[in-house]
Amino acid sequence: MTATRTVLPENVLADLIEQGMGVVVLSAHLDDAVLSCGALLTWAASRTSVTVVTFFTAAGQAPYTTSARRYLRQAGGRDADAVFSRHRDQDRAALEPLGITCVHAGLTEALFRRRAGAGRSRPARLLPELAHIYPTRRAHVTRGRIAAADAGTLREAREIIHDAAGSGLNLVLAPLGVGGHVDHILVRTAAQRSGAPVAYYRDAPGDRRDRAAEAFIYRHDLVATLWPEQAEAKAELIRTYESQARKLFRGAGTPVASEVFFSAARPAATASSAWWR
């Protein structure tokens, strides 16, 4: 009995992948790619080279802000290095068996990023919020704005994307930024500035309405492509991220959101056309 290949309905991204175009998924955090693109990743990995570049895979040094300590408690530990190490291991366990290359860029996650030269003063040691670029989650991290003090991180992310995209033809997928998390917005902005051809995926969980994301879609005249459901394979991938899945879904099973991608046009694409810029 010979194995059969899944045939998808007409889908411009699938057409490019079927032609052998490599896929580079830009993921802000260590579960974003699977939550948002797990079905596409599973399908594409059997057809072409797939790389997931995850940017914010490390924490800074203590003392931490109240929001950062709360994040660590929800993630199941107080030792930030141990928490992030466990998340990196889970990421490799999910993706590498599929033949997907994992790149962990080692940048510091938003809640832990410090201002240059900050943290040495007595007030900053007593109140760590004074030393951090994004001291609180609600008022700073999810506001959807990149702070001026974070320009260096934006430059680093852009260089990482430039290196990952390479000189060959790759389909580069960046987060749309649904939810306004600054790390997602930063990766999206870096992708735009990298010079690589880019399409965008809807961040999950992210089924709520986001006016800023809608404005980005309108401003760049993007067209949506709905990826066909492959819920079982995607749910299995998500469960590999045990600590994150427990925090996100809180015993409600493993809900699988529809995957939606946005590109600038829908022509009869070929592997030599950078239509998705």
N, C-alpha and C positions, 0 to 999 in steps of 0.2 A: 504494500500500500504506500503510495507516494504522498508526501506532505503537500498540502494546498496552501496557497498564499491568500491572505485576506484581500479582497478587492473592495476599495472604498468608492463611494459615489464621487462624481466629478468634484474635484477639490484642488485648487491651484497649488497649495502647499504640498499635497500628496503627489501631484504631477512632478514637481521639482525633485522631491525625494526619490521617486521612482526612477528618475533620470540619473540618479547617483549623486546628487548634490549633498554635500555634508551638512550636518546640522550642528549649530553651536547655540546652546540655550544659556542665556545670562540669568543667573539666579541670585537674588540679593542674599537670601538666607538658605540654610541647609535643608529645608523642606519645600521651598517655593517651586522648584522645577517640577517635582512630582505632583504636588497639589494642583498646579496650574496646567501642566503639560504631560502628565503621566501617560495618558492614552497615546498621544503622539510619540512620546519617547519609546514606549513599548513597541509600537508599530514600526517606527523608523529604524530602530536598532538592528532589525533583521535585514535591512535593505541598504544601509549606508553607514558611514562613520558618524558617531554622535558624541559630542562633548558637552558636559554641563560644567560651566564655570560659576562657582559660588564665591561671592566677593567677601561677605562679612562673616567670617568663620572663627573669630577670636574675640576675647574680651580684654579690656585694659586691666590695669592694676587697681587694687583697692586703695583708698576707701571708695565705695560705690554709693550712688544716689539711692534714695528711697525707691524710685521706680526700677532701678537696676536690681536692687535686692528683692523686690517683689517678683520680677521676672525670673530670677534664679530660684526662688521658692516654688514658683509654678512649674519650673522645668525640673524640679525634683532634687535640688541640691544647693548648697551655699558656696561651694568651691567652683568659681567661674571656669577655671581651666578644665576641671573634670567634666563640667556640664558640656562645654564646647567640644571636648575630646570625644565624649559619648555621641554627640550629634554628628560629628565627622565620621565616626565609625559606622553609624546607622546609614549615613548617606552612601558610603562605599558599599555597605552590605545590600542596599537597595539597587544601586545602579551598575556596579561592576559585573555582577553575574549576567547582565544583559549585554555585556561588551561595551558599555558606555564608559568613556573616559571621564573621571572626576578631577577637576582642578579646584583646589581650595586656595583662594588667593591670600588668605590670612589677614585681610583688613579687619579693623575693629568695628564691631556692631555699634549702631548709633547711640544706644543707651550708655555705652562705655567710652565713647570718644571724648577726649579731653582737649581743651584749648592748648595751643602751643605754649609751653613754659608755665602753665597753670598747675596749681596743686601744691606748690611749695610753701605758700603762706599759711599762717596759722588759721585765718578765717576759712580758707578752702579746705584745710584738713578737718576742721570742725563741721563745716557744711559743704560736702563734696559737690553739691549742685553748682556752687560758684566756679568750679574748675571744669565743668563739662559743657560741651557745645549744645547738647540737647538734654537738659537736666530732668525733664519730666516727659512721660510718654504722651499724655493727652494734649498738653499745651505746646509741645515742641516736636516730638518724634513723628506724630501722625498729623501734623499741620500741613504737610505737603510742600514745605519750603526748605531749600538747601541754605543753610546759614553761610554767611560770608566767611566765617572762620573755618568752614569745611571745604574751602577751595582746593586744598592740597589733596584731600581724599578723592575729589572729583577728577583731578589730574591723574592720580594713580589708577583709578578705575578705567579711565579712557585708554591709558597705556596698556592695561591688562587686556582690554577688548581688542585693541589693535594687534597685540601679539596672538591672541586666541583666534581671531578671524583669519589671520595669515594672508598670504597673497593669492591663495586659491579661491574657488567659488564655494562659498558656504552660505547656507540660510541661517542668518543670525536672528534669534528670537529674544526680545527684551521685554521686561514687564511694562504693562500699560500704566501702572501706578494707581490702580483702584484701591481706595482706602487711604491714600495720602501718606503712607509710611515713607519717611524721608530716604531710607535706604533704597526703596524701589524707585523713587523719583530720581535719585542720584544715578542709579544704574541706567535708567531710561535716558537721562540727559547725557551721560557719558557715551552711551551707544550712539546717540544722535551726533555727537561731536567727534566720534572715532573715525569717521570716514567709511565705516563698513556699511554694506547694504543691510537694512534692518526691517523686520516685521515685529509685531507686538502681540503679546498674549495677555488675556484678561487674568489678573491676579485672583487667586482663590486661596481661602474663602473670600469671595468678593462679589456676591450676587446682588448686593445692595446698590442702589443708584448712587453714582458719584459724578457730580456736575463737572468737577475739574477734569476727570477722565473723559467725559463726554465732550467737553470743550476741546481737549487735545485731539480727539478723533475728528471733530468737525474742522478744526484749524488745519489739520494735515490731510483732510479729505480721504480718510481711511475707510476701507470697506471690510466688513466682517466676513469671516469664514468659520462656520460651525464644524468642529471636528466630530465625526461619528462616534457614538458612545462605545466604549470598551470598558465598562464599569468594573467587571470582575478583575481584570489584569491591573487596572489602576488602583483598586481598593487593596489588592495584595501588596503593591508597592508602598502605599501610604501606611499600611500596618507595620512595615519595617521600621518606620520612624516612631517607635513606641512612645517615647516621652512626649514628642510634639503632638501626636495623634490623641493621646490621652488629654492633653491640655486643651486642644482645639475642639474636640468632639464630646468630651465628658460623658462617655458611656452611651452615646446615642448611636452606636454603630459607626460605620465609616461612610458617611454620605459623600457621594462623588458628584462634584459640580460639572456641568457641561463645559467643554473647553472651547473657547472662542479666540480666534486670531484676527489681527487687523493688519491690512496691507494697503498700499496706496492705489492699487488698481487690480483688475482681474482680466488681463489679456490672455491670449493663448500663449502662456509663458514657455520659455525654453530655458535650459540650464545656462545659457549665455546672456540672459537678459536680467538686469538688476532692477526689475520693475518695482520691487517692494521697498525701495529707499523712501 
